Amino acid sequence: MRVYGVTGWKNAGKTGLMERLVAEITGRGFTVSTVKHAHHAFDVDQPGRDSHRHRLAGASEVLLASGQRVALMQELRGAAEPTLDALLARLSPVDLVLIEGYKRARHPKVEAFRAEPGNPLIATCDETIHAVASDTPLELDRPVFDLNDTGRIADFILQEVGL
């Protein structure tokens, strides 16, 4: 499976870049899935719904299905967070999986960077970052793209993964 990441500090523009890349790459006829790492607790379920009640009753997994989508909720209940490789193995085959976050994972990435938050560049000490998408000019030993030039960033990623 071809994977490519978008990483960066909080408020660097990762999610916006991911959204634009998914639209751009699927618009070119490729299939794309995404993996997003959350550093906080989250819940896709709603209290009071049948599926929520199943989870509260102790179900390890709840599969919710309709004519529009399928959602599988798995409760870790104290177990370790699954590795990125384990999560990728659960996905159906697609042309490309875009991964948001997972800074320390070893897959190739583009770093989203905005000057305003004042965070340091990750790329200067991480060889898994193959390019930077920035809102300010930078002098680096790898490609630097305008953060809003989604087409060129998509071209770079697709060339990197062989699509």
C-alpha positions as CSV (number, residue, x, y, z in Angstrom):
1,M,0.0,0.0,0.0
2,R,1.3,3.4,-0.9
3,V,1.4,5.8,2.0
4,Y,2.4,9.5,2.4
5,G,2.1,11.7,5.4
6,V,1.3,15.3,6.2
7,T,2.9,16.4,9.4
8,G,3.6,19.6,11.3
9,W,2.9,21.3,14.6
10,K,-0.6,22.4,15.8
11,N,-2.1,25.2,13.6
12,A,0.4,24.6,10.8
13,G,-2.3,23.9,8.2
14,K,-2.2,20.1,8.2
15,T,-5.9,19.4,8.0
16,G,-6.6,22.0,5.4
17,L,-3.7,20.6,3.3
18,M,-5.0,17.1,3.7
19,E,-8.5,18.1,2.7
20,R,-7.2,19.8,-0.4
21,L,-4.9,16.9,-1.3
22,V,-7.7,14.4,-1.0
23,A,-9.9,16.4,-3.3
24,E,-7.0,17.1,-5.8
25,I,-5.8,13.5,-5.9
26,T,-9.3,11.9,-6.1
27,G,-10.1,14.4,-8.8
28,R,-7.3,12.9,-10.9
29,G,-9.0,9.5,-10.7
30,F,-7.0,7.9,-7.8
31,T,-8.6,6.3,-4.8
32,V,-7.5,7.8,-1.4
33,S,-8.0,6.8,2.2
34,T,-6.8,8.8,5.2
35,V,-5.6,8.1,8.7
36,K,-5.7,10.9,11.3
37,H,-3.9,10.6,14.6
38,A,-5.7,12.3,17.5
39,H,-3.8,13.2,20.7
40,H,-7.0,13.5,22.7
41,A,-10.0,11.3,23.5
42,F,-12.7,11.4,20.8
43,D,-16.0,9.8,20.2
44,V,-17.8,9.3,16.9
45,D,-20.8,7.9,18.6
46,Q,-23.7,9.8,20.3
47,P,-25.0,9.2,23.8
48,G,-28.5,7.6,23.7
49,R,-28.1,5.9,20.3
50,D,-28.3,2.2,20.1
51,S,-24.7,1.8,19.1
52,H,-23.6,3.9,22.0
53,R,-25.7,1.8,24.4
54,H,-24.0,-1.3,23.0
55,R,-20.6,0.1,23.8
56,L,-21.6,1.1,27.3
57,A,-22.9,-2.4,27.9
58,G,-19.4,-3.7,27.2
59,A,-19.2,-4.6,23.5
60,S,-15.6,-4.8,22.3
61,E,-16.6,-3.8,18.8
62,V,-19.7,-2.2,17.4
63,L,-20.2,-2.2,13.6
64,L,-22.7,0.4,12.5
65,A,-23.9,0.0,8.9
66,S,-26.3,1.8,6.5
67,G,-26.7,2.3,2.8
68,Q,-24.3,5.3,2.9
69,R,-21.4,4.2,5.2
70,V,-20.0,1.7,7.6
71,A,-18.3,2.6,10.9
72,L,-16.5,0.1,13.1
73,M,-15.9,1.3,16.6
74,Q,-13.4,-0.7,18.7
75,E,-13.0,-0.1,22.4
76,L,-9.4,-0.4,23.6
77,R,-10.5,-0.7,27.2
78,G,-6.9,-0.3,28.5
79,A,-5.2,-2.1,25.7
80,A,-2.3,-0.3,23.9
81,E,-3.1,2.0,21.0
82,P,-2.7,0.1,17.7
83,T,0.4,0.8,15.7
84,L,0.1,2.7,12.4
85,D,1.0,-0.5,10.6
86,A,-1.8,-2.4,12.3
87,L,-4.2,0.4,11.4
88,L,-3.1,0.5,7.8
89,A,-3.6,-3.3,7.6
90,R,-7.3,-2.8,8.4
91,L,-7.9,-0.5,5.4
92,S,-9.4,-1.6,2.1
93,P,-7.0,-1.4,-0.8
94,V,-6.7,2.1,-2.4
95,D,-4.2,3.8,-4.6
96,L,-2.9,6.1,-1.8
97,V,-3.3,6.4,2.0
98,L,-2.6,10.0,3.3
99,I,-1.6,10.1,6.9
100,E,-2.1,13.2,9.1
101,G,0.1,13.3,12.2
102,Y,2.2,10.4,13.3
103,K,5.3,12.6,13.3
104,R,7.6,9.9,14.6
105,A,6.5,7.2,12.1
106,R,9.0,6.3,9.4
107,H,6.9,6.9,6.3
108,P,7.7,9.8,3.9
109,K,6.0,13.1,4.7
110,V,5.5,16.6,3.7
111,E,5.6,19.1,6.5
112,A,3.0,21.8,6.7
113,F,4.5,25.0,8.1
114,R,3.2,28.4,9.0
115,A,5.4,31.1,10.3
116,E,2.9,32.7,12.6
117,P,2.7,30.1,15.4
118,G,6.5,30.4,15.8
119,N,7.2,26.7,15.9
120,P,10.5,25.3,14.7
121,L,10.7,23.4,11.4
122,I,10.6,19.6,12.0
123,A,12.3,19.0,8.6
124,T,15.7,20.3,9.8
125,C,16.1,17.2,12.0
126,D,13.9,14.6,10.3
127,E,14.9,12.8,7.1
128,T,11.4,11.3,6.6
129,I,10.2,14.8,5.7
130,H,10.8,15.0,1.9
131,A,9.3,18.4,1.3
132,V,7.8,21.4,3.2
133,A,4.6,23.2,2.3
134,S,5.1,26.7,3.8
135,D,3.4,30.1,3.9
136,T,6.8,31.8,3.9
137,P,10.0,31.3,1.8
138,L,12.5,28.9,3.3
139,E,16.0,27.8,2.3
140,L,16.2,24.0,2.8
141,D,17.9,21.0,1.3
142,R,14.6,19.7,0.0
143,P,11.7,21.1,-2.0
144,V,9.7,23.9,-0.5
145,F,6.2,24.5,-1.9
146,D,3.7,27.3,-1.3
147,L,1.3,25.9,1.3
148,N,-1.6,26.7,-1.0
149,D,-0.2,25.2,-4.2
150,T,-2.1,22.0,-3.8
151,G,-1.5,20.9,-7.4
152,R,2.3,21.0,-7.2
153,I,2.3,19.3,-3.7
154,A,0.0,16.6,-5.1
155,D,2.3,16.2,-8.2
156,F,5.3,15.8,-5.8
157,I,3.6,13.2,-3.6
158,L,2.2,11.2,-6.6
159,Q,5.7,11.2,-8.2
160,E,7.2,10.1,-4.9
161,V,4.9,7.1,-4.5
162,G,5.0,6.1,-8.2
163,L,1.5,7.1,-9.3
